[in-house]
Amino acid sequence: MNTVAWMPRRASLVRCAPFALFMVLLALRGAANDAGWSGAPWIYALNLLLVGGLLWTWRREYAELRSAPPLREALLSVGVGLLVFVLWVQLDAPWMQIGEPTAAFVPLDDAGRPDWALIAVRWTGAALLVPVMEELFWRGFLMRWLERPAFEGVDPRRVGLRAVLISTLLFMLAHTLWLAAIVAGLAYALLYLRTGRLWNAVIAHAVTNGALGIWVVATGNWQFW
């Protein structure tokens, strides 16, 4: 009985802790930036080391990431990710935002030239780390947990509308562009629901973030980062 009681708590921990640590580091970077510390943007590098370290350490415990998608599903995920990116940069009207848009991350040196090392760190975190960390939390854990607390036994293809909507609304609250976040959250959730493979949501999320990062650097629309 004790072993059965412990397992859900352990399963929740390994999916929630990386996300919680990421949010703590994000808040720390914001506080450091507000204090005028020039090295604040480099706190992003800690995400790669610390959050990435947790994900790597616990990688064998993520059962929902053991099944790689076939090529057809992977290509569908890439297409969904690109579509979400296109919509994301369009859904930025003032009424579609929570708070005022700010360019908190501007990787330029004093001469206005791109700091490519900093850009590489930021892009790597956004395109490779965040999709795994967030999909494990928002869809792999929270959406299934809302369906049933013993979430590990929940087939994502059997998750109901209530769990999808609540997890998507909470996902929205973590983003400034609330309407874009709803579109993205629903798209990633539906991929998981339709295919039963979390990797499809991860791939779509990674393509969205990767394309967004390239577009931001190319256009200088830093407020999207």
Sequence and secondary structure as in RCSB ss.txt:
>XXXX:A:sequence
MNTVAWMPRRASLVRCAPFALFMVLLALRGAANDAGWSGAPWIYALNLLLVGGLLWTWRREYAELRSAPPLREAL
LSVGVGLLVFVLWVQLDAPWMQIGEPTAAFVPLDDAGRPDWALIAVRWTGAALLVPVMEELFWRGFLMRWLERPA
FEGVDPRRVGLRAVLISTLLFMLAHTLWLAAIVAGLAYALLYLRTGRLWNAVIAHAVTNGALGIWVVATGNWQFW
>XXXX:A:secstr
 HHHHHHHHHHHHHHHHHHHHHHHHHHHHHHHHHTT TTGGGHHHHIIIIIHHHHHHTGGG GGGSS   HHHHH
HHHHHHHHHHHHHTT   GGGBSS        B TTS B HHHHHHHHHIIIIIHHHHHHIIIIIIIIHHHH SS
GGG  GGG  HHHHHHHHHHHHHTSSBHHHHHHHHHHHHHHHHHHS HHHHHHHHHHHHHHHHHHHHHHT GGG 
